[in-house]
């Protein structure tokens, strides 16, 4: 487990970065989409946060053999966000006709919405050295989505584009409908965050000794 988890994290990082690069080709290479639009998707933000959390976890486990409580919290946030992104995208995809919205799902999008959420959840559950988090910290998972929503609504009003149809008041029938959708997603975030936080109470594999710990050993 102590060898398998780091190897899987390296593999996941490679896949995640490759998917992000593939998704950004339309803005950077072909010019068929606006980079400011592409990087306004919550899925992109959550994947970048997951990449950061995995890199920090690899470094801490390699050097110190464990992770500090704040890193467990960061991994919990990243896990919550990518899982929520996957669930919301799946619901929209399964109800595309009902929503009257056409979804194109390239392979990179499949990785971001289906593969990485499953991996992130499994990594959080079986990864060694995580700390127990208070259930109240699950509410912290709402801070960034609220800020992102405010940015998205303000920017959407200015440029006439929204990353998700349910945030566009002109498409869903006004801001009241947007608020209903937002409340539903908010409830989902809280439920997933509470579940992820509660999972820190489950037994976790003990971390190995990092390079710095071995150096201090007499």
C-alpha positions, 0 to 999 in steps of 0.5 A: 500500500505504501508503494502502490498509493504514490504510484497511483497518485503519479499516474492520476496526476499524469492523467489529470494534467493530460486531460486538462491540456487536452481540454485547453487545446481549443483555447491555446492551439486551435483558437475555437474557444475563449480561454477565459470561458474554458477556465471559468468551468468549476470542473477545471477549477476542481481538477486543478485543486486536485492536482495541487493536493496530490502533488503536495501529498506526494511531497509530504509523504516522500519527505515526512512520511505523512501529511499535516491536518491542513493537507487532509483538509485540502484533499477533502475539499478537492475530493468533494469538488471533483465528486460533485462535478462528476455527479452534476455532469452525470445528471445533466447528461442523463437528462439532456433531452429534458434540459434541451441541451446538447452535450459533447463528451470528448475523452478528456471530459470523460476523464475529468467527470467520470474517472478522476472523481472515482479515483479521488474518492478512493484515494481519500479513503485508502490513502495513508496518514490522513487526519480526523477532521471535524464535521463542522469543517464540511461547511468550509466546502461552501466558501469557494463555490459561493464565490465562484457562483457570484463571479460566474453570475456577474461575468455572465451578465457582462459577457452573455455566457455562462459555463452551465445552463442552469446558471443562465437566467435567460435559459431557465426562466429568471434568477428564481430558477437559478436560485433553485438550481443553486440550492440543489447543488449547494445541498449536494456539496454539503452532503458530499462534504459531510460524507468525505469529512466523516470518512476521516473517522474510518481507519487509515493505513499508517504512513511510512517514514519519509526521507527527512524522518529517516535522516533524523533517525540515529 
